[in-house]
């Protein structure tokens, strides 16, 4: 096994690489610290979902703890890169999951749930930590290929998640994250508008992540070709 491969230095458009280069370099230099932070977040996330998991048939557990799964994916993705393992499907699960859940959760908390019924520290922790999740997804282009096959597999996975979360649960009730906005007289009511808005946000973010992943692949190929052409001219 070799040492961690050097991350690409090719620069992409700002909508695909919004972090300053020095921030990317610093984060990748301390990748193991980010791995540890995400593993801690994963453990907290599974604790947070403990009551919902207890009420969900075991066969559907993979569809419930979306955020802790996303932080686990990015921890494993960074670890795989550092250990020189090429696992494209894992990189894409991390990319999709952290963009999608990193933006979906703040939307739900700020627009649908509001601060009621939850401790203030936890409310703001959920918002800030998930926004950080969305930002760390933009490190992945530095070492992943964004292969079409891996993007396709991940799109299917998160598309299936959207279906069982909001539209057609396979076993039992809908499997999306518990929404306080759906509580009506102490019981969950999936017919309220909050359910539809949460579903719309989830589907939109799945589509957005798919576009960003494919656009990243195209731009990576273009920059590689341009670099090769410049090398030939020299």
C-alpha positions as CSV (number, residue, x, y, z in Angstrom):
1,X,0.0,0.0,0.0
2,X,1.3,3.4,-0.9
3,X,1.1,6.7,0.8
4,X,-2.0,8.9,0.2
5,X,-2.1,10.1,-3.4
6,X,-1.7,13.7,-4.2
7,X,-5.0,15.5,-4.8
8,X,-5.6,17.0,-8.2
9,X,-4.7,20.7,-8.6
10,X,-7.0,21.4,-11.5
11,X,-9.4,24.2,-10.6
12,X,-13.1,24.0,-11.4
13,X,-15.7,26.8,-11.8
14,X,-16.8,28.3,-8.4
15,X,-20.2,26.7,-8.6
16,X,-18.5,23.3,-8.5
17,X,-15.7,24.3,-6.2
18,X,-16.9,27.1,-3.9
19,X,-14.3,26.7,-1.2
20,X,-11.1,28.7,-1.5
21,X,-8.1,26.6,-2.6
22,X,-6.3,27.3,0.7
23,X,-9.2,25.9,2.6
24,X,-9.3,22.8,0.4
25,X,-5.6,22.2,0.9
26,X,-5.8,22.7,4.7
27,X,-8.8,20.4,5.0
28,X,-7.1,17.7,2.9
29,X,-3.9,18.0,4.9
30,X,-5.9,17.3,8.0
31,X,-8.2,14.7,6.5
32,X,-7.8,12.3,9.4
33,X,-9.1,15.0,11.7
34,X,-12.2,15.5,9.5
35,X,-12.6,11.7,9.4
36,X,-12.7,11.7,13.2
37,X,-15.1,14.5,13.4
38,X,-17.5,12.8,11.0
39,X,-17.3,9.5,12.9
40,X,-18.2,11.4,16.0
41,X,-21.1,13.0,14.2
42,X,-22.2,9.6,12.9
43,X,-22.3,8.2,16.4
44,X,-24.3,11.2,17.6
45,X,-26.6,10.9,14.6
46,X,-27.5,7.3,15.3
47,X,-28.2,8.2,19.0
48,X,-30.4,11.0,17.7
49,X,-32.4,8.5,15.5
50,X,-32.6,5.9,18.3
51,X,-36.4,6.4,18.9
52,X,-37.3,6.5,15.3
53,X,-35.3,3.4,14.6
54,X,-37.0,1.6,17.4
55,X,-40.4,2.2,15.7
56,X,-39.1,1.2,12.3
57,X,-39.0,-2.4,10.9
58,X,-35.4,-3.5,10.9
59,X,-35.5,-4.2,7.1
60,X,-36.1,-0.4,6.5
61,X,-33.4,0.8,8.9
62,X,-30.9,1.7,6.0
63,X,-33.5,4.3,4.8
64,X,-33.9,6.1,8.1
65,X,-30.7,7.6,9.5
66,X,-29.8,9.6,6.3
67,X,-27.5,12.2,8.0
68,X,-25.4,9.9,10.0
69,X,-25.1,7.7,7.0
70,X,-23.8,10.7,5.0
71,X,-21.2,11.6,7.6
72,X,-20.1,7.9,7.7
73,X,-19.8,7.9,3.9
74,X,-17.6,11.0,3.8
75,X,-15.4,9.7,6.7
76,X,-14.9,6.4,4.8
77,X,-14.4,8.3,1.5
78,X,-11.6,10.5,2.9
79,X,-10.1,7.5,4.7
80,X,-10.1,5.5,1.4
81,X,-8.4,8.3,-0.4
82,X,-5.7,8.6,2.4
83,X,-5.1,4.9,2.2
84,X,-5.0,4.9,-1.6
85,X,-8.1,2.9,-2.2
86,X,-10.2,3.9,-5.3
87,X,-13.8,3.4,-4.3
88,X,-15.8,5.6,-6.7
89,X,-19.3,4.5,-5.5
90,X,-18.3,5.4,-1.9
91,X,-17.0,8.9,-3.0
92,X,-20.3,9.5,-4.8
93,X,-22.4,8.4,-1.9
94,X,-20.4,10.9,0.3
95,X,-20.8,13.7,-2.3
96,X,-24.6,13.2,-2.8
97,X,-25.3,12.5,0.9
98,X,-23.5,15.5,2.3
99,X,-24.9,18.0,-0.3
100,X,-28.4,16.6,0.1
101,X,-28.7,16.2,3.8
102,X,-26.4,19.2,4.5
103,X,-29.0,21.5,2.8
104,X,-32.2,19.6,3.4
105,X,-31.9,19.7,7.2
106,X,-31.4,23.4,7.6
107,X,-34.3,24.0,5.2
108,X,-36.6,21.8,7.3
109,X,-35.4,23.3,10.6
110,X,-35.6,26.9,9.5
111,X,-38.7,26.8,7.2
112,X,-40.8,23.9,8.4
113,X,-40.1,22.9,12.0
114,X,-39.0,26.1,13.6
115,X,-37.3,26.2,17.0
116,X,-40.3,25.0,19.0
117,X,-40.2,21.6,20.7
118,X,-36.4,21.3,20.8
119,X,-33.6,22.6,22.9
120,X,-32.1,25.8,21.4
121,X,-28.6,24.4,21.4
122,X,-29.7,21.3,19.5
123,X,-31.7,23.3,17.0
124,X,-28.7,25.5,16.1
125,X,-26.3,22.6,16.2
126,X,-28.4,20.7,13.7
127,X,-28.4,23.7,11.4
128,X,-24.7,24.6,11.6
129,X,-23.4,21.0,11.5
130,X,-25.4,20.2,8.5
131,X,-24.3,23.3,6.6
132,X,-20.7,22.2,7.4
133,X,-21.6,18.8,5.9
134,X,-22.6,20.4,2.6
135,X,-19.3,22.3,2.4
136,X,-17.1,19.3,3.0
137,X,-18.7,17.6,0.0
138,X,-16.9,20.0,-2.2
139,X,-13.5,18.5,-1.2
140,X,-14.3,15.3,-2.9
141,X,-13.7,16.5,-6.5
142,X,-10.0,16.9,-5.5
143,X,-9.5,13.1,-5.4
144,X,-12.5,11.4,-7.0
145,X,-13.1,10.6,-10.7
146,X,-16.9,11.2,-10.6
147,X,-17.4,8.2,-12.9
148,X,-20.8,7.9,-14.7
149,X,-21.4,4.5,-13.3
150,X,-20.8,5.6,-9.7
151,X,-23.1,8.7,-10.2
152,X,-25.8,6.4,-11.7
153,X,-25.7,4.0,-8.7
154,X,-25.8,6.9,-6.2
155,X,-28.7,8.6,-8.0
156,X,-30.7,5.4,-7.9
157,X,-30.0,5.0,-4.2
158,X,-31.0,8.5,-3.2
159,X,-33.9,8.4,-5.6
160,X,-35.1,5.2,-3.9
161,X,-34.7,6.9,-0.6
162,X,-37.0,9.8,-1.7
163,X,-39.6,7.3,-2.9
164,X,-39.8,5.3,0.4
165,X,-39.4,8.4,2.5
166,X,-42.3,10.4,1.0
167,X,-44.2,8.6,-1.7
168,X,-44.5,4.9,-1.4
169,X,-43.1,3.3,1.8
170,X,-42.3,-0.3,1.3
171,X,-42.8,-1.5,4.9
172,X,-44.8,0.5,7.5
173,X,-45.0,4.3,7.4
174,X,-43.0,6.8,5.5
175,X,-39.3,6.6,6.4
176,X,-38.2,10.3,6.3
177,X,-36.7,12.0,9.3
178,X,-39.2,12.7,12.0
179,X,-40.7,16.2,11.3
180,X,-42.0,18.2,14.2
181,X,-44.0,20.2,11.6
182,X,-46.1,17.0,11.0
183,X,-47.3,16.7,14.6
184,X,-51.0,17.4,14.8
185,X,-52.6,16.9,18.2
186,X,-49.7,14.7,19.3
187,X,-49.7,12.4,16.3
188,X,-47.9,12.5,12.9
189,X,-50.0,13.6,10.0
190,X,-48.3,13.1,6.6
191,X,-51.2,14.9,4.8
192,X,-50.0,18.3,6.0
193,X,-48.2,20.7,3.7
194,X,-44.9,20.3,5.5
195,X,-44.7,16.7,4.2
196,X,-45.0,17.9,0.6
197,X,-42.5,20.7,1.1
198,X,-40.0,18.3,2.7
199,X,-40.5,15.9,-0.2
200,X,-40.0,18.6,-2.8
201,X,-36.8,19.8,-1.1
202,X,-35.5,16.2,-1.0
203,X,-36.2,15.5,-4.7
204,X,-34.8,18.9,-5.8
205,X,-31.6,18.3,-3.9
206,X,-31.2,14.7,-5.4
207,X,-31.5,16.3,-8.8
208,X,-29.2,19.1,-7.9
209,X,-26.5,16.7,-6.6
210,X,-26.9,14.6,-9.8
211,X,-26.3,17.7,-11.9
212,X,-23.3,18.9,-9.8
213,X,-21.7,15.4,-10.0
214,X,-22.1,15.1,-13.8
215,X,-21.0,18.8,-14.3
216,X,-17.9,18.1,-12.1
217,X,-17.0,15.1,-14.2
218,X,-17.3,17.1,-17.4
219,X,-15.2,20.0,-16.1
220,X,-12.6,17.6,-14.7
221,X,-12.2,16.0,-18.1
222,X,-12.1,19.4,-19.8
223,X,-9.4,20.7,-17.5
224,X,-7.4,17.5,-17.9
225,X,-7.5,17.8,-21.7
226,X,-6.5,21.5,-21.5
227,X,-3.6,20.7,-19.3
228,X,-2.5,17.9,-21.7
229,X,-2.8,20.3,-24.7
230,X,-0.7,22.9,-23.0
231,X,1.9,20.2,-22.2
232,X,2.1,19.1,-25.9
233,X,2.5,22.7,-27.0
234,X,5.5,23.1,-24.7
